[in-house]
């Protein structure tokens, strides 16, 4: 059986050991580099199924690594989970806007980290199921291709953004709470914050354009997709 390959770019030895051990326990093959430059080279060589990326790295920062990944057409679709020791929201927002799929803040449990790994990997597989084509306004969502287009132009979304949009659109008219959307993203994780959803939705709205207003915020509850268009 071929193991799911994960590249870990992290320079703290104790964290590397913990993540590698937990990965092995859960059946993953974990490869590690300790700086951004060599980490990027490892990704280019191995083409992993997922990347765990520390933001504070020697040589090249995690933000710069993420930026280069998303600029490379051969690597841009590899899911990225960021690891940060910082509490400042700006670091999280920048990473997510660049295309990272999720983040964890140190200190964290390796079990929690791999619950997020499973959630991100599951979202990619679930995009292949269910309704294949959904239209709303000028947009088309193609589940089997993990693709959203405005007219003929493709829009680059992260796995998290795609999953949130797909769930909102397929439940149009219904209010989905943040917890329901969190269940979509992290069904095994009890530590993720509501704010994570807000960051993803803000990024999603920005990417869909200034005229897109179908995702409504329902104060104190969550979000609702409203549209007069039919599938």
HELIX and SHEET records of a PDB file:
HELIX    1   1 UNK A   13  UNK A   25  1                                  13    
HELIX    2   2 UNK A   36  UNK A   46  1                                  11    
HELIX    3   3 UNK A   62  UNK A   71  1                                  10    
HELIX    4   4 UNK A   89  UNK A   98  1                                  10    
HELIX    5   5 UNK A  110  UNK A  126  1                                  17    
HELIX    6   6 UNK A  143  UNK A  145  5                                   3    
HELIX    7   7 UNK A  159  UNK A  170  1                                  12    
HELIX    8   8 UNK A  178  UNK A  185  1                                   8    
HELIX    9   9 UNK A  194  UNK A  208  1                                  15    
SHEET    1   A 5 UNK A  28  UNK A  33  0                                        
SHEET    2   A 5 UNK A   4  UNK A   9  1                                        
SHEET    3   A 5 UNK A  50  UNK A  54  1                                        
SHEET    4   A 5 UNK A  79  UNK A  84  1                                        
SHEET    5   A 5 UNK A 102  UNK A 105  1                                        
SHEET    1   B 4 UNK A 133  UNK A 136  0                                        
SHEET    2   B 4 UNK A 139  UNK A 142 -1                                        
SHEET    3   B 4 UNK A 147  UNK A 150 -1                                        
SHEET    4   B 4 UNK A 153  UNK A 155 -1                                        
SHEET    1   C 3 UNK A 175  UNK A 177  0                                        
SHEET    2   C 3 UNK A 222  UNK A 225 -1                                        
SHEET    3   C 3 UNK A 215  UNK A 218 -1                                        
END                                                                             
